[in-house]
């Protein structure tokens, strides 16, 4: 059933992380793996969370800063503009507390090689996206650019 797939996928993640000597923490009973990843941009790092829930695998990247209330509307507009062109995953902004994250999912594959590629892709995508769009987000945050201008620089 679905539970079997989820467990297997969880194990495949752990196996890949161990083989590649990545540091991580896992809470198997909660279906959660957490990895701290460095970023090239000024955000410096993001926490990547792999979350298995009801047969689905969601991968999220969270940055350690939260948008203060007066910046949320600008950042939300920037994310809306960015998200419109993305084909895999999206940026989220929690309007209540200012948490910023990038969320994607991992498709299940019966082909072991494709599955490994999917795992690598899902793990590094949040960091890649923060490196790509984080600098624009920071310019919008600091009001150096409006959201439309920040997008034109991409």
N, C-alpha and C positions, 0 to 999 in steps of 0.2 A: 504493500500500500504506500501511501504518501509519506508516512513516517519513515519508512526505510530509505526512500530517496533523500529526505532531509538529512538523516544521520550520515548517510554515505557522502553526501556533498560536504557536510561539516568536516568529516574525516579527510576528504580530499583537500580541503582548504588547509587543515592542520598539517597534512603530509607535505603539501607544497611549501608551506612556511618553514617547516622543519628542514626539508631538503635544501632550501635556499638560505638557511640559517638566519631567518628573520625573527626578531624578538616580538612576542605577542603574549597576550593573556587570553585565556578562554574560560567561559562559564558554560560548559556543555549542557547543563540542566536548563539553562535559559536560552541555549542556542546562540550564544554571542561570542564572537572573537573580536578583540580590540588590538589595534596596532597603531603606534605613533609613527608618523611619517614626516620627514623633513621636507620643506618646500624651498624652492629657489627664490620665490618672491618674499616681500617684506612680512608676509603673514607668518613666515618661519616654519610653522608645522601644522599638521592636521591630524586628528585622531580618526582612523578609519575603523568603522564598526561593521562587521559582517553579522547579519541577523537572520537566523532561520526561523520562519514562522509559518505554520500551516502549509508546509510543502513549498513555500516561496523563499527565495533568498534575496534579501535586500542588502545593498552595500552603501553605507553613508560615510561621508567625510565631514567632520566638524572642525571648525577653527576655534582656537581658544579665546577669541574676543567676541563680545556681543555688541550689536549696534544699539547706541543709545536712541531714545525715543525720537528725537528731532531729526535723526538721520534715516530712520526706517523707511519713510516714504520714498526718498531718493534711491535707496538701495533696492527697494522693492521694484521700482520702475526699471532700474538697471537690470535686475534679474529677469524681469518680464521680457525685456528686449533681448537679453542673452538667450533665455529659454526658448524663445520663438524659433530660433535657428538650430537648436540642438536635436540630434537624432537619438541619443542614448543618454537618458537621465536628465536631471534638472537641478537648478539651485533652489533652495528653500530659505525663506526668512520667517522666523516665528515672530509675529507682530506683538505677542504678549511679553516675551522676554529678550528679543533681539538675537536669539541664536541663529547662526548662519551655517548652512550645510549644503552639501551636494549629495544627491541621492540617485543611485542607479540600481539595477537589478542584475541577477545572474541567471541566464537561461540554462536549464538542465539539458545536458547532451548525453546521448548513449555512446558517442564516440569519445574514447578516453583522451585522445590527442586534442580534439576540439574543446573538451571540457577543461583541460589544463590551460589552453589558450584563453578560454573564457574567464577562468579564475584569475590569471595574471592581469588580464584586461580590467576586470572588475576591481581588483585590488589597487591598481595604480591610477585608474581613471579619476577618482576624486582629487588626488594630488595634482595630476596633470591639469585638471579643470581649474583648480584654485591657482595654479601657476599661470595658466592662460588668462583667466578673467579676474583674478584677485587684484592685480595692479589697477585695473579700470575701476573695480569696486572701491578701492581705497581713494582714488581720485574723486569719485562721486561722493564718498563719505566725507572727505575733507573739503568738498565744494570747490575743488580745483577745476572740475569738469561737470557738465550736466550729463545725465544718463545717455542722451543721444550722442553727444560729443565723445564720450568715453567709448561708445560702440564703434564710432567711425575710425578709431585708432586701431581697432582689432585687425 
